[in-house]
Amino acid sequence: MATHSSVLPDSRFIQSLLFSLFLTMYALTITGNGAIICALWCDQRLHIPMYIFLGIFSFLEIWYVSSTVPKMLINFFLDKKTISFVGCFLQFYFFSSLEATECLHLTVMAFDWYLAICRPLHYPNIMNGHLCTKLVLICWVCGFLWFLIPIVLISRMPFCGPNIIDHVVWPLFALACVSAPKTQLLCYSLSSVVIFGSSLFILGSYTLVLIAVLHMSSTTGRQKAFSTCGSHLAVVSLFYGSLMVMYVSPGLRHSSGMQKVATLLYAMVIPFFNPLISSLWNKEIKTALRKVLGSFNIM
């Protein structure tokens, strides 16, 4: 079974323009997140949980954007834009799993900051290397198991023509020959749990962090905490904002164009801006990047 995708425009000029734009963004996303990983790896001072989580998040962003963009770029040059049945579900599985992993990882990063700001005396004993490793493994394992059963159930549904996918995620129910309300409810329930559960935890953590920061007597410490937390909050706001618009907005599912824009935002644009936000708002990362790239006279 070959599944056709009409997510791309038909005009050759527009396709060439979009290909150049998306290829540039993809290359810069890989380069930017890779540079952050290298900078954090090379600077021994940054081998602490907060920056370890940030480095793993950049690693996650590379795989997240790579789960869909390469196939999309290839399709720009193909007259018949198809994907096999197995390839479609593999892409669907990895994109959904990496998305869930990213939600859980952002939650862990918020928890780390809560401990660092609100429990500074206990932080070194609580957030040790063992707990750090365990939290990262939990994020990845749970993320890749979260949608496994729903995707297996969807793959067993009968599909009939014309098998045209006008979207890059959650389009498969429209292609099924039979209605599957229970499976559809399960998918959206699991999505809601991971999105709302993690976002509420992050909101609660940063509310407590904000209260603690405002009570700091040191102006320098307050500014440093705001600048570091600000970069994380910016990424969280962009990511969860687009996710909630995509999955929660009542009328959005009836607008194919808005679906594509929202998906493009959290699937490609946000990973592109993540290294820029992280490096521009964090002095330690900027310093580490200068050291790594200094020999090339890039910064």
RAHUHU-V766526 format. One record per pair of residues at least 4 apart in sequence whose ideal C-beta (glycine too) atoms are under 8 Angstrom apart, sorted by the first residue. I is the first residue (numbers start at 1). J is the second residue. Records with the same first field share a line. If there is no record, write none. Layout:
I=J, J
This chain:
1=84, 85, 159, 163
2=82, 83, 84, 85, 163
3=82, 83, 84, 85, 88, 163, 165, 175
4=80, 81, 82, 162, 163, 164, 165
5=75, 81, 82, 83, 164, 165, 166, 168
6=81, 164, 165, 166
7=72, 165, 166, 167, 168, 260
8=15, 18, 72, 75, 76, 81
9=14, 15, 18
10=15
11=15
12=16
13=17
14=18
15=19, 76
16=20, 76
17=21
18=22, 76
19=23, 73, 76, 77
20=24
21=25
22=26, 69, 72, 73, 268
23=27, 73
24=28
25=29, 268, 269, 272
26=30, 65, 69, 70, 73, 268
27=31
28=32, 272
29=33, 61, 62, 65, 268, 271, 272, 274, 275
30=34, 62, 65, 66
31=35
32=36, 272, 274, 275, 276, 279
33=37, 58, 59, 61, 62, 271, 274, 275
34=38, 58, 62
35=39, 275, 289, 292, 293
36=40, 54, 55, 58, 275, 278, 279, 285, 289
37=41, 55, 58, 59
38=42, 292
39=43, 46, 285, 288, 289, 291, 292
40=46, 47, 51, 52, 54, 55, 285, 288
41=55
42=288, 291, 292
43=47, 284, 287, 288, 291
45=284
46=51, 284, 285, 288
47=51, 52
48=52
49=53, 112, 127, 132
50=54, 109, 112, 113, 116, 228
51=55, 284, 285
52=56, 132
53=57, 105, 108, 109, 112, 132, 136
54=58, 109, 278, 285
55=59
56=60, 105, 136
57=61, 102, 105, 106, 109, 274
58=62, 274, 275, 278
59=63
60=64, 98, 101, 102, 105
61=65, 102, 271, 274
62=66, 271
63=67, 94, 98
64=95, 98, 99, 102, 267, 271
65=69, 267, 268, 271, 272
66=70
67=91, 94, 95, 98
68=72, 91, 95, 168, 267, 268
69=73, 267, 268
70=74
71=75, 83, 87, 91
72=76, 168
74=78
75=81
78=82
83=87, 88, 91
84=88
85=89, 159
86=90
87=91
88=92, 165, 172
89=93, 151, 154, 155
90=94
91=95
92=96, 151, 169, 172
93=97, 147, 148, 151
94=98
95=99, 168, 169, 267
96=100, 146, 147, 151, 169
97=101, 143, 144, 146, 147, 148
98=102, 143
99=103, 243, 266
100=104, 142, 143, 144, 146, 147, 194
101=105, 139, 140, 142, 143, 144
102=106, 143, 239
103=107, 143, 194, 195, 198, 199, 243
104=108, 138, 139, 142, 143, 194, 198
105=109, 136, 139, 143
106=110, 198, 202, 232, 235, 236, 239
107=111, 198, 201, 202
108=112, 135, 136, 139
109=113, 232
110=114, 201, 202, 205, 206, 232, 236
111=115, 135, 201, 205
112=116, 127
113=117, 205, 206, 209, 228, 229, 232
114=118, 119, 205, 206, 208, 209
115=119, 122, 123, 126, 127
116=120, 123, 127
117=209, 212, 213, 225, 229
118=208, 209, 212
119=123, 126
122=126
123=127
124=128
126=131
127=131, 132
128=132
129=133
130=134
131=135
132=136
133=137
134=138
135=139
136=140
137=141
138=142
139=143
140=144
141=145
142=146
144=148
146=190, 194
147=151, 187, 190
148=152
149=153, 186
150=154, 183, 186, 187, 190
151=155
152=156
153=157, 180, 183, 186
154=172, 173, 176, 180, 183, 187
157=172, 176, 177, 178, 180, 183
158=176, 177, 178
159=163, 172, 175, 176, 177
160=175, 176, 177
163=175
164=175
165=171, 172, 175
166=171, 256
167=171, 256, 259, 260, 263
168=260, 263, 267
169=263, 267
170=187
171=175
172=176
173=180, 183, 184
176=180
180=184
181=185
182=186
183=187
184=188
185=189
186=190
187=191
188=192, 247
189=193
190=194
191=195, 247
192=196, 247, 248
193=197
194=198
195=199, 240, 243, 244, 247
196=200
197=201
198=202
199=203, 236, 240, 244
200=204
201=205
202=206, 236, 240
203=207
204=208
205=209
206=210, 229, 233
207=211
208=212
209=213, 225, 229
210=214
211=215
212=216
213=222, 225, 226, 229
214=222
216=221, 222, 225
218=222
219=223
220=224
221=225
222=226
223=227
224=228
225=229
226=230
227=231, 281, 282, 283
228=232, 281, 282
229=233
230=234, 281
231=235, 277, 278, 280, 281, 282
232=236
233=237
234=238, 277, 281
235=239, 270, 273, 274, 277, 278
236=240
237=241
238=242, 265, 266, 270, 273
239=243, 266, 270
240=244
241=245
242=246, 262, 265, 266, 270
243=247, 266
244=248, 249
245=249, 252, 262
246=252, 259, 262, 263, 266
249=253, 258
251=255
252=258, 259, 262
253=259
255=259
256=260
257=261
258=262
259=263
260=264
261=265
262=266
263=267
264=268, 269
265=269, 270
266=270
267=271
268=272
269=273
270=274
272=276
273=277
274=278
275=279
276=280
277=281
278=282, 285
279=285, 286, 289
280=286
282=286
283=287
284=288
285=289
286=290
287=291
288=292
289=293, 299
290=294, 299
293=298, 299
294=298, 299
